Amino acid sequence: MALAAAQSANVSSADQLPFNISKDTVEGDPNYIPPIFPIAPFNKYAGNPILSPNPANDWESAYLYNPTAIVLDETIFLLYRAQNASLTSSIGLAWSTDGYNFTRLNQPILYATESWEAIDGTEDPRIVRIDQTFFVT
């Protein structure tokens, strides 16, 4: 998924999630049809980037990188590394039901809280669900 340096037209924002995620939340997309390998050639999405820095939020005003995604109740959740102008990273959250038009949370979900994190922040999230528990590294 492409992340770049200008505000995308297909991104809105929110102050909170529109729903709750629990251990009973269904993972995956029941309509998903896996590709038949080989999966190449790839076609670049003409609407890239799907998510860009948001100058209205200092914590994500400079750069976006390295997303990870998980599908829950047919909604794609994207966790991404965001940097401010001083290049301190935080982890943001965006969600979409079509994979192209995203709503992003207006505050980071993970950010530097320890003195040793203050310079670089938190970077490059990954998420996995094991036995109804979500693990983010």
C-alpha positions in Angstrom: 0.0 0.0 0.0 1.4 3.3 -1.0 2.0 6.0 1.6 3.4 9.4 0.5 3.9 13.1 1.4 0.7 14.9 0.4 -2.8 14.9 1.9 -5.0 12.4 0.0 -8.4 13.4 -1.2 -9.9 10.0 -0.2 -9.1 10.3 3.5 -11.3 11.6 6.2 -10.6 11.8 10.0 -12.4 10.9 13.2 -11.8 11.4 16.9 -12.9 7.9 17.8 -13.6 4.5 16.3 -17.2 4.0 15.1 -17.4 0.6 16.7 -15.9 -1.7 19.4 -13.4 -4.5 18.7 -13.7 -7.5 21.0 -12.6 -11.1 21.2 -15.8 -11.9 19.2 -15.0 -9.7 16.3 -14.8 -11.7 13.1 -11.4 -11.7 11.4 -11.1 -11.7 7.6 -13.4 -11.1 4.7 -15.9 -13.9 3.9 -16.0 -12.8 0.3 -12.2 -13.0 -0.2 -11.1 -15.1 -3.1 -7.4 -16.0 -2.9 -5.3 -15.3 -6.0 -4.1 -18.1 -8.2 -0.3 -18.0 -8.3 1.6 -16.4 -9.8 0.0 -13.2 -8.6 2.1 -11.0 -10.8 1.9 -8.7 -12.8 0.8 -6.1 -10.4 -1.2 -3.0 -11.4 -0.4 0.2 -9.6 -3.5 1.9 -8.2 -4.1 5.2 -10.0 -5.4 6.9 -6.8 -2.1 6.4 -4.9 -1.2 7.4 -2.3 -4.1 6.0 -0.3 -2.9 7.7 2.8 -0.6 10.7 3.2 0.7 12.9 6.0 -1.9 15.1 7.6 -0.5 18.6 8.3 -3.5 19.3 10.7 -2.1 16.7 13.2 1.5 17.5 14.2 2.3 13.9 15.1 1.7 12.8 11.5 2.5 16.0 9.6 5.7 15.0 7.9 5.9 11.4 6.7 4.0 8.1 6.7 5.6 4.7 6.3 5.5 0.9 6.7 1.8 0.1 7.3 0.4 -3.2 8.5 -3.2 -4.3 8.0 -5.8 -6.6 9.5 -9.4 -7.2 8.4 -12.1 -7.4 11.1 -15.8 -7.5 10.4 -15.1 -6.8 6.8 -13.2 -3.5 7.7 -9.6 -3.1 6.9 -7.6 -1.6 9.8 -4.3 0.0 8.8 -1.7 0.8 11.4 1.1 3.1 10.1 4.2 4.8 11.2 3.8 8.6 11.2 6.5 11.2 11.7 6.3 14.8 12.7 8.6 17.6 11.5 11.3 16.6 14.1 11.1 13.0 12.8 9.7 11.5 15.9 7.5 8.5 15.0 4.1 7.5 16.4 1.7 4.8 15.2 -1.5 5.9 13.6 -4.7 4.0 12.8 -7.0 4.2 9.7 -9.9 2.1 8.6 -11.7 1.4 5.4 -14.4 -0.9 4.1 -13.2 -0.7 0.5 -9.4 -0.5 0.8 -9.2 2.8 -1.0 -11.1 5.4 1.1 -9.8 5.6 4.7 -10.9 7.3 7.8 -8.0 8.0 10.2 -8.0 8.5 13.9 -7.0 12.0 14.9 -4.6 10.9 17.6 -1.8 8.2 17.6 -2.6 4.8 19.1 1.1 4.3 20.2 3.6 7.0 20.9 6.8 7.6 22.8 6.3 7.4 26.5 9.8 6.4 27.8 12.9 8.7 27.8 14.8 6.2 25.6 12.0 6.6 22.9 11.9 10.4 22.9 14.3 10.9 20.0 13.0 8.4 17.5 9.6 7.4 18.9 7.8 4.2 18.0 8.2 2.6 14.5 7.0 0.1 12.0 4.0 -1.7 13.5 3.0 -5.3 12.8 -0.2 -6.9 14.0 -1.3 -10.5 14.4 -4.3 -12.1 16.1 -3.7 -15.3 18.0 -6.4 -17.0 20.0 -8.6 -13.9 20.0 -5.8 -11.7 21.4 -4.2 -9.0 19.2 -0.4 -8.6 19.3 1.2 -5.5 18.0 5.0 -5.4 17.7 
